[in-house]
């Protein structure tokens, strides 16, 4: 009697499933799906935070931040992150929260919509995603030059990765569509 095949975990099967898209490996396809899903979650989070900024007053945000950081600052009054958050919250104005809210709602909604369209294989959405990310990358690079920060640098690098993977996936999907059209025509 033959030994049963080893059971593979769900993640292993998902990372190694076959794909019919020529020009990409299954691992590249999975990586693309993962980064696009992360970008979609990022867009959803931006949308929710943007809505919150439009609805919640700066005084309420200041109170919430002080409440959330009070314990940490009591233990370590020099905590950089907690002190920075308290300082930023203390200087919020209604116009800055409205600007930030509108920016995040538009930014998050655009990213979220394009992620959904890319996941539904709308070829034009791949190009729109690349253009949108390119605009974000240029804007973020200007911000990095003006005021460098690790978070913004990491976000820009992630956007660059998403852009490269989206371009590769677009080329593969377009090639597959051309092959199907040639075979049927």
N, C-alpha and C positions, 0 to 999 in steps of 0.2 A: 504494500500500500504506500502510495507516494505521500510525502509530507505536505501538509497544506501550505499554500503560498503565505508568505508573511503578511500580516495585516498592516496596512499603511494608515497613518493618520489622515484626517480630512485635509489638513494644511498641505501635507506631502502630496496627496492626490491632486489638490487644487493647483499646486505649483508645477506639477508634472503632467497635466492633462494635455492631450494633443490639440492642435489648432489647425484650422484650414487656411490661415492667412500666410501666403508665401512671403518670404523675406524677413520674417521675425521668428525668433525662437519662442517656445512656450514660456520660458522664464522671462523673456522681455515682455511678452504679452501680460503675464501676471504682474510684473513690476509696474507696467503702464496702468493696469487696472487698480493697483494699490495706490499709486501716487494720484491718480485721478479721483479715487474715492476720498483720499485725504484732502485733496483740493476742494472737493465738494463739501466735505465736513467743515473745512475752513470757511467756505462761502456761507454755509448755513450759520456757523457761529458768528461771522461778521454781520449777517442779516439780523440775527437775534440781538446782538449787542447794539447795533445801529438803532433798532426799534426801541430798545431800552433807553438809549441816550435821548431819543426823541420824546419819550414819555416821562422819564424820571428827572427830577430837578437836580441841579448841581449840589444843593444843600443836602438832599437825600443821599447822593453819591458820596459826598464828603462824610456824612454820618456813618454810612455803611463801611467805607474804607477805614475810618477810625475804629469802628467796632471790630472789624476783622483783623486789624493789625495791633490792637491794644495789648493782647497777650504776648505777642512776639516782641513788641517794643518794651514791655515790662521786663521781659527776660533779657533782652539785648537792645539797649537804647541806640546802639550804633548800627543796627541791622540795615544794610543798604537798601534792600528792596522795600521793606516796610516803610522806611523813612521817605523813600522816593515816591511811593504810592500816596502817602499822606500829603506830601508836598504838592503833588500833581492835583489831587482831589481838592485841596484847599484853594487852588488857583483856577478852578473851573468856572467858566461863566456860562450863561444860558446860550450866548451866541456860539461859543466853542462846542458845547454839547450838541446844538442843532447842526452846526457844520459837520462835526464828527459823525453824528447820527445819519445825516443825509449821505455823506460819503460812504459810510459802511453799508448802508442799505443798498445803494446803487452798486457798489463794488461786490458785495456778497451776492446780490440777486443776479448780477451779470455772470459771475463765476459759476454760481449754482446752476443757472439755466444752461450755460455752455457745457458744463460737466454732464448734465442729463442728456443733452443733445449728442455729445460725443459718445456717451455710453449706448445711445441708440444708433450709433454708426452713421450719423448725418455728416457726410464728408465736408460740407461747407463749415460745419461747427469746429472741425479740427483747425482750419485756417483762422477762423474767428478767435478761437482759444489762443492760438499762437500770437496773433496780433495783440489781443488783450494782454496776455502775459508779457509780451515785448514792451508794451506801454508801461505796465507796472514795473518791469525791471528797470527801464530807463528812469522812471520817477524815483524808484528806490535807490538807484545808484547816485542820483543827484542828492537825495537825502543822506546817503552814506558819506558822500564827499563833504557835505555841510556839517553833519553831526553823526559820526560813525557810532554804530552800536552792534553788538553781537547778534541780537535778535533780528535786526533788519538785514544783516549780512547773511544769516542762516536762511531767512525767508527768501532773499534774493537768489541764493544758491539753489534752494528748493524750486523756486519758480523757473530757474534756468534748467534744472533737471526735468521738470514737467514739460517745458517747451521742447527740449530735445527729444524726449520720449513721444510727445504728441506728434512732432514732425516725422519721426521714424514710423509711428503707427499709421499716420496719414498716408505716407508713401506706400506702405504695405497694403493698406485697404484700397487705395486707388489702383495699385497694380493688380490686386485680386479682382476688382470690378472690371478692369480692362481685359483680364484673362477670361472672365465669364462672358463679357460682351463679344470677344473674339470667338469663343467656343460656340456661342449661340447664333452668331451672325454670319 
